[in-house]
Each structure stands twice: as C-alpha cells, then as structure tokens.
Amino acid sequence: MLNNGERIDQLYAEDIRIIQSSEVFSFSLDAVLLANFPRVPKHGRIIDLCAGNGAVGLFLSRKTSASIDQIELQPRLADMGQRSIQLNNLEQQMTMYTMDLKDTFTQFTPDSIDLVVCNPPYFKELPTSKKNPNPYLAAARHEIHTTLEDVIAVSSRLLKMNGHFAMVHRPDRFLDIIDCLRAHKIAPKRIQFVYPKEGKDANILLVEGIKHGKNEGLRFLPPLFTYDEQGNYTKLVKEMLYGNE
C-alpha cells in the first residue's frame, strides 16, 4: 500500500486515513477548512478539482452519500489519492482521475454536478515568481498548469443550475476571485476570512457561490481564528481536526 518515503496520516474528526509524503505536496489546514465550509448535498454528484492527494474529497466523503470524483494532473499525487480511497474502503463512492483540468469534459457532462470544490494553486505564474525547486510543490502552489480563470470556468460549466462552488484561496486574490466568479455566472454567496490568530491579517479565504444565483444575499461569516493566545488550536479548528472530544 505504501511506497518509499510515504506515511499514513489521520484526520481523526472524520476517521479518514490519508497517504502522504514529505517529498510531494501534503494536505494542510486549507483542505480541512474547505471540506467543512460548503453546503454539502446529501446525494448527487461532487467533483474535487486540483485534488492533489485527495484530501478534500476524502474528508467530504463522511458528510454525504453523493458520488465524489476527483481530478488531479500529477500522476504521483493521483496515485496516492487512489490508494487512500482504497485504504478507507471508499471505492464505491469515490473515483480519482489523472487528467488535466482542460480535459474535464472528455469525462464529465456539463451541467451535471451539484457541488464543485477546489483547493487550487494560489500564486500567479509571473516571470519574477520564485518557485519551489520541488516540481510537485511548485505545481501545487503556482499557476503553472492551470489558472484561477481555468478553475472557475470549468467549475461553472460543470455545475447544474443552482449548483454550488466552494474554494479556498488567499485573501490577496479576493477581487480577482469575485470578478472571475461573476464573469462565469457564479454568484458569490458566503465568504469567510481565516486569521492565524487575533490581531493578525487574514491568511486564508473561503468562498462559496451558486451558479446563476441572484446577486443579493452575499454573507460575510464571522472571522475564524486558527490559534488562540497560547498558540493552541481554537475550539472550532480543533473540532474540525479531532472531532468533539
């Protein structure tokens, strides 16, 4: 089940085990926050774009009986995700596709998905960009293979009328994200900023929108703090990671 350099980590709150490696991109708090953010349909179809080693879809699987398809470009990450699906006995619910986002519609029908989630690369690909020398980390963090526009365009086309889209990103891309969502007929509905702790600037942004939703009704949720004054996880974050103790 495990290749060299791999380990099995656990998200205790959802009783999910996940294959990870320090050599490639491992899931972080971003994935846990995203899996806990959107309104998750009880049935139907969910797609996880830029799935990496499958963390977001795996965490969502405990909240729904909907089918969950995952799309990941990098074969090594997709393979780890596929083995994690087997490790958790989720083959009946989940499928991992090793494919480029641009090829999504060779496999999926437009207007057929209830929820699309995405933890995309955060950083614009610029000539001046300093990229991680590790190609797995560089591809996960920088828009080398896909852009914000690509992600939102594909998501909009996948979603049914009134289907939901949820994404985790960086606050400094907020205006780009809102402009792009609206350009692709996804109305932003819920926004939450996540802060390392009180008194610090936000470092994570969560956004949920509805395809062909009305412009009215945008909600800014209360701020979410990762750590308390003592440097421990706050109650909400602890519950997401370890469940209700």
BAROKE-701096 format. One record per atom (N, C-alpha, C, CB): y, x, z. Coordinates in steps of 0.05 Angstrom, whole numbers, padded with zeros to 5 digits, always signed. Atoms other than C-alpha are relative to their C-alpha. Glycine has a CB too. Layout:
YXZ...
END
This chain:
-00024+00017+00000+00000+00000+00000+00025+00017+00000+00000-00019+00024-00023-00017-00002+00048+00057+00017-00003+00025-00017+00006+00008+00029-00001-00025+00014+00067+00115-00028+00013+00022+00017+00016-00003-00027-00012-00022-00016+00091+00183-00004+00029-00005+00006-00003+00027-00015-00028+00003-00007+00156+00180+00034+00008-00028+00007+00017+00010-00021-00006+00028-00006+00152+00105+00046-00007-00008+00028-00014-00019-00020+00006+00010-00027+00152+00067+00111+00002-00031-00001+00021+00011+00021-00003+00029-00002+00147-00006+00133+00019-00006+00023-00028-00013+00005-00019+00009-00020+00207-00035+00169-00003-00030+00004+00030+00006-00009+00004+00029-00006+00211-00104+00200+00027-00013+00006-00019-00003+00024-00021+00017-00009+00263-00158+00204-00012-00020+00019+00015-00015-00025+00015+00015-00020+00240-00189+00269+00008-00030+00000+00005+00012+00028-00009+00027+00000+00282-00252+00263-00016-00018-00019+00030-00002-00006+00015+00016+00020+00244-00275+00201-00030+00009-00001+00013+00004-00027+00027-00010+00001+00179-00238+00216-00008+00010-00028-00020-00022+00010+00004-00010+00027+00184-00202+00149-00003+00031+00002+00023-00007-00019+00003-00029+00002+00158-00132+00136+00008+00009-00028-00030+00009+00006-00011-00008+00025+00190-00092+00081-00004+00030-00004+00030-00007-00002+00005-00028+00006+00171-00027+00047+00026+00014-00008-00021+00002-00023-00025-00014+00005+00228+00023+00047-00006+00030-00003+00020-00005+00023+00002-00029+00002+00240+00096+00032+00028+00012+00002-00013+00009-00027-00026-00014-00002+00296+00144+00051+00009+00013-00026+00000+00021+00023-00006-00012+00026+00292+00171-00020+00015-00019-00019-00026+00010-00013-00014+00020+00017+00319+00106-00050+00016-00018+00017-00021-00016-00017-00019+00017-00015+00366+00051-00030-00016-00019+00018+00017-00016-00020+00013+00018-00020+00343+00015+00034+00018-00023+00006-00008+00016+00026-00017+00023-00007+00367-00053+00056+00017+00006+00024-00018-00025+00005-00019-00004-00022+00426-00055+00103+00007-00028+00012+00025+00016-00009-00009+00026-00012+00461-00108+00145+00010-00019-00022+00023+00006+00020-00010+00017+00022+00492-00133+00079-00021-00021-00008+00009+00017-00024+00022+00018+00009+00425-00162+00058-00006-00021+00020-00025+00017-00006+00005+00019-00021+00414-00195+00125+00022-00021+00001-00003+00014+00028-00022+00019-00001+00483-00226+00125-00001-00019-00024+00027+00015-00001+00002+00017+00024+00474-00252+00053-00022-00020+00003-00004+00017-00025+00022+00019-00002+00407-00283+00068+00006-00023+00020-00026+00015+00009-00007+00021-00020+00438-00321+00127+00025-00016-00007+00004+00014+00027-00026+00012+00006+00501-00343+00091-00001-00026-00015+00016+00019-00015-00003+00024+00016+00489-00396+00037-00015-00024+00010-00009+00006-00028+00016+00024-00005+00465-00467+00040-00025+00004-00017+00016-00027-00009+00025-00006+00015+00392-00455+00021-00015-00026-00006-00018+00019+00017+00015+00025+00007+00356-00511-00017-00028+00001+00012-00001-00004-00030+00027+00001-00012+00291-00534+00016-00022+00003-00022-00004-00026+00015+00019-00001+00022+00257-00539-00052+00016+00010-00024-00013-00028-00006-00014-00008+00025+00273-00520-00124-00004+00029-00006+00030-00006+00003+00003-00028+00010+00287-00450-00151+00024+00017+00009-00002+00000-00031-00020-00019-00009+00324-00390-00124-00004+00026-00016-00001+00006+00031+00002-00026+00012+00340-00325-00161+00017+00020+00015+00009-00001-00030-00013-00023-00013+00358-00259-00128+00006+00021-00021-00017+00011+00025-00007-00020+00020+00396-00214-00176+00006+00027+00013+00025-00010-00017-00004-00027-00011+00402-00138-00167-00016+00002+00026+00031+00005+00005+00016+00005-00024+00345-00148-00118-00007+00025+00016-00025-00014-00008+00007-00024-00015+00333-00075-00100-00029-00001+00008+00018+00004+00025+00028+00001-00009+00270-00071-00058-00007-00028+00011-00005+00021+00022+00008+00027-00004+00271-00146-00050+00009-00012+00027-00029-00003-00001-00006+00008-00027+00303-00153+00019+00011-00029+00002+00020+00019+00013-00013+00026-00003+00347-00214+00008-00019-00023-00006+00025-00002-00019+00020+00021+00007+00293-00256-00026-00021-00002+00021-00012+00006-00027+00020+00000-00022+00242-00236+00027+00011-00015+00024-00009+00028+00007-00012+00013-00024+00289-00257+00083+00004-00030-00005+00026+00014+00007-00004+00029+00007+00305-00323+00047-00026-00016+00001+00013-00003-00027+00026+00015+00003+00231-00340+00039-00008-00016+00025-00022+00020-00007+00007+00014-00025+00225-00361+00112+00016-00025+00004+00003+00019+00024-00019+00022-00004+00281-00412+00104-00005-00023-00019+00028+00010-00002+00003+00020+00021+00254-00452+00045-00028+00001-00012+00021+00005-00022+00025-00001+00016+00194-00472+00004+00006+00002-00030-00017-00026+00006-00007-00004+00027+00233-00461-00060-00013+00025-00012+00031+00002-00003+00010-00025+00012+00205-00411-00110+00024+00020-00001-00011-00006-00029-00021-00021+00000+00243-00345-00108-00008+00022-00020+00003+00013+00029+00004-00020+00020+00247-00300-00169+00021+00022+00005+00003-00011-00029-00018-00023-00004+00277-00230-00163+00001+00017-00025-00010+00017+00024-00005-00016+00023+00307-00187-00217+00011+00027+00009+00019-00014-00021-00009-00028-00008+00313-00111-00208-00005+00018-00024-00015+00010+00025+00002-00018+00023+00326-00059-00262-00017+00025+00006+00028+00008-00007+00013-00026-00005+00298+00003-00227-00029-00004+00007+00015+00014+00023+00028+00005-00004+00222+00005-00232-00010+00007+00028-00016+00015-00021+00010-00009-00026+00211+00043-00167+00007-00020+00022+00011+00028+00007-00009+00020-00020+00252-00007-00126-00015-00026-00004+00030-00005-00002+00014+00025+00005+00220-00067-00161-00029+00002+00009+00001-00006-00031+00027-00004-00009+00151-00038-00147-00003-00002+00030-00011+00027-00009+00000+00002-00029+00168-00031-00073+00003-00029+00008+00022+00017+00012-00004+00028-00005+00193-00103-00074-00025-00016-00004+00022-00011-00016+00025+00015+00007+00129-00128-00107-00021+00005+00021-00011+00009-00028+00019-00006-00021+00086-00093-00055+00007-00013+00027-00003+00030+00004-00008+00014-00024+00128-00123+00001-00007-00030-00002+00031+00004+00004+00009+00028+00004+00115-00192-00029-00029-00003+00008+00005-00009-00030+00028+00001-00006+00041-00177-00024-00005+00004+00030-00016+00020-00017+00003-00007-00029+00048-00147+00046+00005-00025+00017+00019+00022+00007-00007+00024-00015+00078-00213+00070-00015-00025-00010+00029-00005-00001+00016+00023+00011+00028-00257+00031+00018-00022-00013-00018-00012+00021-00019+00019+00012+00084-00289-00009-00003-00002-00031+00029+00009+00007+00004+00001+00029+00054-00284-00079+00003-00028-00012-00027+00012-00007-00002+00028+00011+00052-00360-00086+00029-00009-00002-00015-00019+00018-00028+00009-00001+00127-00365-00072+00019+00018-00016+00009-00002+00028-00019-00020+00011+00158-00301-00099-00011+00016-00023+00008+00019+00023+00007-00017+00022+00158-00261-00163+00022+00020-00005-00006-00017-00026-00019-00022+00006+00191-00194-00178-00001+00006-00030-00005+00025+00017-00001-00007+00029+00214-00180-00250+00015+00027-00002+00015-00022-00016-00013-00026+00005+00230-00108-00270+00014-00003-00027-00020+00024-00001-00015+00005+00025+00285-00122-00321+00030+00003+00004-00007-00028-00011-00029-00002+00001+00357-00113-00340+00012-00028+00003+00010+00015-00025-00015+00025-00002+00405-00168-00320+00006-00013-00027+00026+00004+00016-00007+00010+00027+00424-00173-00393-00023-00014-00014+00010+00023-00017+00023+00012+00013+00353-00195-00410-00010-00025+00015-00023+00020-00001+00008+00022-00017+00351-00251-00358-00010-00024-00016+00024-00009+00017+00007+00025+00014+00347-00307-00410-00023+00003-00019+00025-00010-00014+00026-00002+00013+00285-00279-00443-00021-00011+00018-00006+00030-00007+00020+00010-00019+00250-00302-00380+00008-00026+00014-00004+00022+00022-00009+00024-00014+00293-00357-00350+00017-00018-00017+00016+00009+00025-00015+00020+00015+00323-00421-00377+00027-00005+00013-00016-00027-00001-00027+00007-00011+00398-00434-00370+00000-00027+00014+00021+00001-00022-00004+00026-00014+00420-00490-00323-00025-00009+00014+00009-00021-00020+00026+00007-00012+00354-00488-00284-00003+00008+00029-00022+00011-00016+00003-00012-00026+00368-00454-00218+00018-00013+00021+00006+00031-00001-00015+00014-00022+00391-00485-00151+00018+00019+00015-00020-00013+00019-00016-00020-00015+00415-00421-00117-00004+00027-00012-00007+00000+00030+00001-00029+00009+00432-00351-00143+00013+00016+00022+00013+00004-00028-00012-00018-00019+00443-00296-00092+00001+00028-00012-00016+00000+00027-00003-00027+00011+00466-00225-00106+00014+00019+00019+00015-00001-00027-00012-00022-00014+00480-00161-00069+00004+00022-00021-00019+00011+00025-00003-00017+00024+00509-00123-00129+00012+00027+00007+00018-00014-00020-00015-00025-00004+00537-00053-00138+00029-00006+00006-00003+00019-00025-00027+00008-00009+00605-00053-00104+00022+00015-00014+00002+00006+00029-00022-00017+00009+00644+00003-00137+00002+00000-00030-00005+00029+00010-00005-00002+00028+00676+00002-00205-00008+00027-00011+00030-00006-00006+00007-00025+00012+00650+00054-00252+00024+00012-00015-00024-00004-00020-00024-00012+00012+00710+00098-00267-00005+00030-00005+00025-00003+00019+00004-00028+00005+00716+00168-00296+00004+00017+00025+00019+00010-00022-00006-00015-00025+00743+00191-00228-00020-00006+00023+00028-00006+00009+00018+00008-00022+00687+00158-00188-00018+00023+00009-00018-00024-00009+00018-00020-00011+00650+00204-00141-00026-00015+00006+00011+00014+00026+00026+00015-00003+00577+00182-00146-00019+00016+00016-00011-00007-00027+00022-00013-00014+00518+00197-00102-00017+00015-00019-00016-00020+00017+00018-00015+00018+00475+00252-00133-00027-00012-00003-00002+00029+00009+00026+00014+00002+00414+00209-00118+00004-00023-00019-00009-00010+00029-00004+00021+00020+00408+00165-00180-00006-00028+00009-00017+00006-00025+00007+00026-00011+00376+00108-00141+00024-00011+00016-00025+00001+00018-00023+00009-00016+00435+00105-00093+00025-00004-00018+00007+00021+00022-00023+00003+00018+00486+00115-00149-00001-00026-00014+00001+00023-00020+00003+00025+00015+00458+00056-00188+00004-00024+00018-00027-00001-00014-00003+00023-00019+00456+00012-00126+00029-00005+00008-00018+00005+00024-00027+00002-00011+00528+00027-00107+00022-00002-00021+00005+00023+00018-00020-00001+00021+00565+00037-00173-00008-00017-00024+00005+00029-00009+00005+00017+00023+00572-00009-00233-00007+00016-00025+00026-00018-00005+00010-00017+00022+00533+00038-00278-00015-00017-00020-00018+00023+00011+00018+00016+00017+00483-00012-00305+00010-00029-00003-00028+00000+00010-00010+00028+00001+00518-00078-00290+00027-00001+00014-00020-00020+00013-00026+00004-00012+00587-00103-00271+00002-00026+00015+00023+00002-00022-00006+00026-00013+00616-00158-00228+00000-00022-00020+00027+00002+00016-00001+00020+00021+00631-00196-00291-00027-00008-00011+00018+00010-00024+00027+00005+00010+00559-00189-00316-00015-00018+00020-00016+00026-00004+00015+00014-00021+00531-00214-00249+00009-00029+00001+00005+00013+00027-00010+00027-00003+00576-00275-00246-00004-00016-00025+00030+00000+00007+00005+00014+00026+00569-00293-00320-00029-00009-00001+00007+00019-00024+00028+00007+00001+00493-00291-00315-00006-00021+00021-00018+00026+00006+00005+00019-00021+00493-00329-00249+00010-00028-00009+00015+00008+00026-00011+00025+00009+00537-00384-00278-00018-00014-00021+00029+00003-00011+00018+00011+00021+00492-00392-00338-00027-00009+00011-00004+00021-00022+00026+00007-00013+00430-00395-00294+00002-00026+00015-00009+00022+00018-00002+00022-00020+00456-00447-00246+00001-00028-00013+00025+00003+00017-00003+00028+00007+00447-00522-00253+00029-00009+00007-00021-00017+00016-00024+00012-00009+00508-00566-00247-00001-00004+00030+00005-00028-00015-00001+00001-00029+00529-00563-00174-00019+00019+00014-00005-00028+00009+00016-00021-00013+00482-00504-00162+00018+00019+00015-00017+00015-00021-00016-00018-00017+00505-00453-00111-00004+00029-00007-00008-00005+00030+00001-00029+00005+00521-00379-00119+00011+00013+00026+00017+00008-00025-00009-00015-00024+00527-00331-00059-00003+00030-00005-00017-00009+00025-00001-00029+00004+00545-00258-00059+00012+00014+00024+00016+00006-00026-00013-00018-00019+00561-00202-00011+00013+00022-00015-00021+00011+00021-00016-00020+00015+00614-00153-00033+00019+00014+00019+00015-00013-00024-00020-00014-00016+00673-00112-00009+00027-00015-00001+00004+00029-00010-00025+00014+00000+00739-00143+00013+00021+00009-00020+00012+00001+00027-00020-00010+00019+00780-00098-00033-00005-00010-00029+00000+00030+00000+00005+00012+00026+00748-00133-00093+00005-00030+00000-00029+00006-00010-00003+00028-00004+00767-00202-00067+00013-00015-00023+00016-00006+00025-00014+00013+00021+00817-00220-00121-00016+00001-00026+00028+00012-00004+00018-00002+00024+00771-00195-00177-00022-00021+00002-00012+00029-00002+00022+00018-00003+00715-00237-00149+00009-00029-00004-00012+00002+00029-00010+00027+00003+00756-00301-00143+00008-00006-00029+00025-00005+00018-00007+00003+00028+00785-00292-00213-00024-00004-00018+00018+00023-00010+00024+00000+00016+00717-00279-00242-00017-00026+00004-00017+00025+00006+00015+00025-00006+00683-00338-00207+00013-00023-00015+00000-00005+00030-00014+00023+00012+00736-00387-00232-00001+00002-00031+00029+00000+00009+00002-00003+00029+00734-00358-00303-00028-00009-00010+00004+00029-00008+00027+00008+00009+00659-00373-00304-00009-00027+00013-00020+00022+00008+00005+00028-00008+00665-00444-00276-00015-00003+00026-00015-00015-00021+00011+00002-00027+00642-00428-00205+00024-00003+00019-00018+00025+00007-00023+00005-00019+00690-00458-00153-00007+00013+00027+00005-00030+00003+00005-00011-00027+00695-00415-00090+00002-00022+00021+00020+00023+00006+00000+00021-00020+00678-00458-00030-00001+00010+00029-00025-00018-00004+00002-00011-00028+00662-00415+00031+00004+00030-00002-00027-00007+00013-00005-00028-00001+00689-00346+00047+00000+00009+00029+00028+00007-00014+00001-00011-00027+00675-00303+00108+00004+00030-00002-00026-00007+00014-00004-00029-00003+00702-00234+00125-00015+00010+00024+00030+00007+00002+00016-00012-00022+00658-00188+00167+00014+00026+00008-00029+00005-00009-00015-00022-00011+00690-00136+00212-00019+00018+00016+00024-00009+00017+00017-00018-00017+00657-00074+00244+00003-00008+00029+00007+00029-00005-00005+00010-00027+00690-00096+00309+00029-00009+00002-00006+00023+00022-00027+00010-00002+00753-00128+00335+00020+00023-00002+00004-00014+00028-00021-00021+00004+00816-00090+00315-00003+00017-00024+00001+00017+00024+00005-00016+00025+00785-00060+00252+00003-00018-00024-00029+00012+00001-00001+00015+00025+00795-00080+00180-00027-00011-00008+00012+00017-00023+00025+00010+00010+00742-00123+00147-00013+00020-00019+00005-00028-00015+00014-00018+00019+00689-00083+00110-00022-00014-00016-00013+00023+00016+00020+00016+00015+00643-00138+00084+00012-00027-00006-00027-00002+00015-00009+00026+00009+00659-00201+00045-00024-00017-00009+00021+00002-00023+00021+00019+00009+00613-00262+00037+00014-00023-00014-00017-00010+00025-00012+00021+00016+00629-00313-00017-00022-00019-00009+00015+00012-00024+00018+00020+00012+00594-00378-00036+00017-00019-00017-00015-00017+00023-00013+00018+00018+00613-00421-00095-00019-00020-00012+00014+00015-00022+00016+00021+00013+00589-00483-00133+00008-00002-00030+00005-00028+00014-00005+00002+00029+00581-00487-00208+00012-00028-00006-00026+00004-00016-00015+00024+00007+00630-00539-00236+00009-00015+00025-00017-00018-00018-00010+00013-00024+00653-00553-00165+00030-00006-00002-00005+00017+00025-00029+00006+00001+00722-00582-00151+00016+00023+00012+00006-00027+00016-00017-00021-00011+00780-00536-00136+00007-00004+00029+00026+00002-00016-00006+00005-00028+00793-00570-00069-00024+00008+00018+00007-00030+00004+00022-00003-00020+00754-00555-00006-00008+00028+00006-00023-00015-00010+00006-00028-00007+00756-00479-00001+00003+00004+00030+00018+00019-00015+00000-00005-00029+00739-00459+00071-00002+00030+00006-00023-00015+00014+00002-00027-00011+00752-00393+00106-00013-00002+00027+00028+00014+00001+00015+00002-00025+00700-00386+00160+00011+00019+00022-00030+00006-00005-00010-00019-00021+00714-00353+00228-00010+00028-00006-00010-00010+00028+00008-00028+00005+00711-00277+00226-00026+00006+00014+00022+00019+00010+00025-00009-00012+00644-00245+00240+00002+00029+00008-00025-00005-00019-00001-00027-00010+00642-00182+00282-00028+00012+00003+00016+00002+00027+00027-00013-00001+00584-00133+00276-00006+00011+00027-00001+00023-00021+00004-00013-00026+00593-00095+00341+00020-00010+00021+00002+00031-00003-00018+00007-00021+00623-00111+00408+00014+00026+00011-00015-00014+00024-00015-00023-00010+00668-00065+00450-00018+00023+00010+00018-00010+00023+00018-00020-00010+00608-00029+00478-00017+00014-00022-00020-00012+00020+00015-00011+00023+00581-00013+00408-00027-00012-00004-00003+00030+00005+00026+00014+00004+00523-00062+00413+00005-00023-00021-00010-00012+00027-00002+00023+00019+00509-00116+00360+00010-00024+00015-00027-00006-00013-00009+00025-00012+00545-00181+00374-00023-00020+00000+00025-00011-00015+00022+00020-00003+00504-00242+00393-00009-00011-00027+00010-00023+00018+00007+00011+00026+00507-00272+00323-00016+00019-00018+00025-00009-00015+00014-00020+00016+00486-00208+00288-00028+00006+00011+00016+00026-00003+00026-00005-00014+00431-00196+00340-00020-00022-00007+00005+00003+00030+00018+00023+00007+00403-00265+00326-00011+00002-00029+00015-00027+00004+00009-00003+00028+00401-00251+00251-00021+00022-00003+00024+00007-00018+00018-00022+00002+00364-00186+00263-00026-00005+00016+00013+00025+00009+00023+00001-00018+00318-00203+00321-00008-00028+00008+00007+00016+00025+00006+00027-00008+00319-00279+00328+00011-00007+00027-00030-00004+00000-00009+00009-00026+00334-00319+00390-00019+00011+00021+00002-00031+00001+00018-00012-00020+00308-00278+00447-00002-00018+00025+00010+00028+00008
END
